[in-house]
């Protein structure tokens, strides 16, 4: 990792820890880590790819933690992960094909769009409890998660907010929704990271520094999810929605 000092490594571990905690409970942690990687000297598309190392490790940690506490709806999560993974393949190849200059423009556009999404405050939307998963509801879920997967493969930042919003089509609370979110992000990130790796876009050392902090942050975030419950997660998501929107507007 030529050009990265001990201070830079410390900043990446610290930033990864904060992002891991934020992503486990809500989403938007990559709004911190992608700009941090760019600030430390990585080209935007390389920063976008390298960030996936931390996201993968934090999602793996949080999924294992939440599954061990019995709040993980496995069958449902597998069903919605299928279209998300398919979408992530297309999104990742789209990110691989564009230039650095074009990616900067797309990043700016998506940041503005994600600001609008965060202002909608998906945590305030109540899930509609129902055991009847009609064909129409499954079709809406698959379409929504395919789009989420494409966005996750292309940029990743803020994808957790989109998953929380899509979970309002289910009957699950925010604790089970957080478990599904971590699992879906784990799978789509695994696929996109592999594609970025083959394309030579991933810088291992800064990615592992992010990952080390992200795993710790995800571990703490998973514990908070279980012990504090649905009401705390909703308040935390609201806070992160407002903070993310402010940061994006300032950028």
CORURWO-V695573 format. One record per residue. OMEGA is omega in whole degrees, -180 to 180 (NA if undefined). D_LAST is the distance of its C-alpha to the last C-alpha in Angstrom with 2 decimals. Layout:
OMEGA_D_LAST, OMEGA_D_LAST
This chain:
-175_27.58, 178_28.06, 179_25.80, -179_24.64, 176_26.05, 178_27.14, 179_24.15, 178_21.85, 179_24.02, 179_23.83, 179_20.03, 178_20.16, 180_22.91, 179_21.19, 178_17.89, 178_20.16, 179_22.17, 180_19.41, 179_18.09, 178_21.77, -179_22.42, -177_19.46, -179_20.28, -179_23.96, -174_23.70, -177_20.93, 178_18.21, -179_14.58, 180_15.42, 172_14.21, 176_10.56, -169_11.61, 178_14.18, 175_12.94, 179_10.16, 178_13.04, 178_15.49, 179_13.64, -179_13.26, 169_16.98, 180_17.96, 173_18.29, -175_17.71, -178_15.16, 177_18.13, 176_19.95, 179_17.15, -180_17.04, -177_20.83, 179_21.26, -177_19.08, 178_21.86, 179_24.37, 180_22.82, 179_22.31, -177_25.94, 180_27.41, 180_25.69, 176_26.72, -180_30.21, -177_30.52, 179_29.40, 178_31.56, -179_34.58, -177_34.17, 177_33.83, -179_36.68, 179_38.91, 173_38.58, -180_39.68, -173_36.68, 177_35.83, -168_37.06, -174_37.99, 180_39.55, -178_36.89, 177_34.09, -179_35.99, -178_36.42, 178_32.76, -178_31.79, 178_33.91, 179_31.82, 179_28.57, 178_29.93, 178_31.14, -178_27.79, 178_26.09, 180_28.56, -179_27.58, -179_23.82, 177_24.26, 176_26.49, 178_24.05, -180_21.38, -171_24.21, -175_25.30, -179_22.27, 178_21.33, -178_18.44, 180_17.23, -180_17.73, 178_16.00, -180_12.72, 178_13.14, 179_14.22, 179_11.42, -180_8.91, -179_11.68, 176_12.33, 177_8.94, 180_9.54, 179_13.10, 174_12.62, 179_10.86, 179_14.14, -179_16.19, 177_15.05, 178_15.90, 177_19.29, -178_19.91, -180_22.27, -179_23.86, 179_25.45, -177_27.27, 174_30.71, -179_32.29, -177_35.52, 180_38.30, 176_40.62, -177_42.88, 177_43.30, -178_40.95, 177_42.06, -179_41.51, -180_39.04, 178_36.94, 179_37.02, 178_36.12, 179_33.04, -180_32.05, 179_32.62, -180_30.68, -177_27.72, 173_27.78, 177_28.26, 177_25.01, 179_23.31, 178_24.90, 179_23.72, 179_20.06, 178_20.72, -175_22.38, -176_19.75, 178_16.49, -173_17.54, 178_14.31, -177_15.08, 178_18.62, 177_20.17, -179_18.99, 179_20.68, 178_23.81, 178_24.10, -180_23.96, -179_26.58, 176_28.76, 176_29.54, -178_31.95, 174_33.95, -174_35.85, 176_34.25, -174_32.67, 177_29.35, 176_31.20, 177_32.72, 178_29.50, 178_27.70, 177_30.53, 179_30.30, -179_26.54, -178_27.08, 180_29.97, 179_28.39, 178_25.31, -176_27.88, -178_29.83, 177_27.18, 178_25.44, -180_28.90, -178_29.48, 179_26.17, 179_26.42, 180_29.97, 178_29.02, 180_26.24, 179_28.80, 179_31.45, 177_29.12, -177_28.53, -172_24.77, 172_24.95, -168_25.04, -172_27.39, 177_27.11, 177_23.38, 179_23.64, 176_26.59, 175_24.95, -177_22.15, 180_24.99, 178_27.10, -178_24.57, -180_23.64, 178_27.34, 179_27.85, 179_24.89, 178_26.20, 179_29.70, 180_28.76, 178_26.68, 178_29.69, 178_32.02, 179_29.97, -178_29.91, -172_33.70, -176_34.60, 171_32.35, -170_32.63, -176_31.19, 180_30.52, -180_28.41, -179_26.34, 178_25.71, -179_24.53, 179_22.31, 178_20.75, 180_20.15, -179_18.47, 176_16.21, -178_15.44, -179_14.39, -180_12.40, 180_10.57, 179_9.91, -179_8.69, 180_6.27, 179_5.05, 178_5.38, 179_3.82, NA_0.00
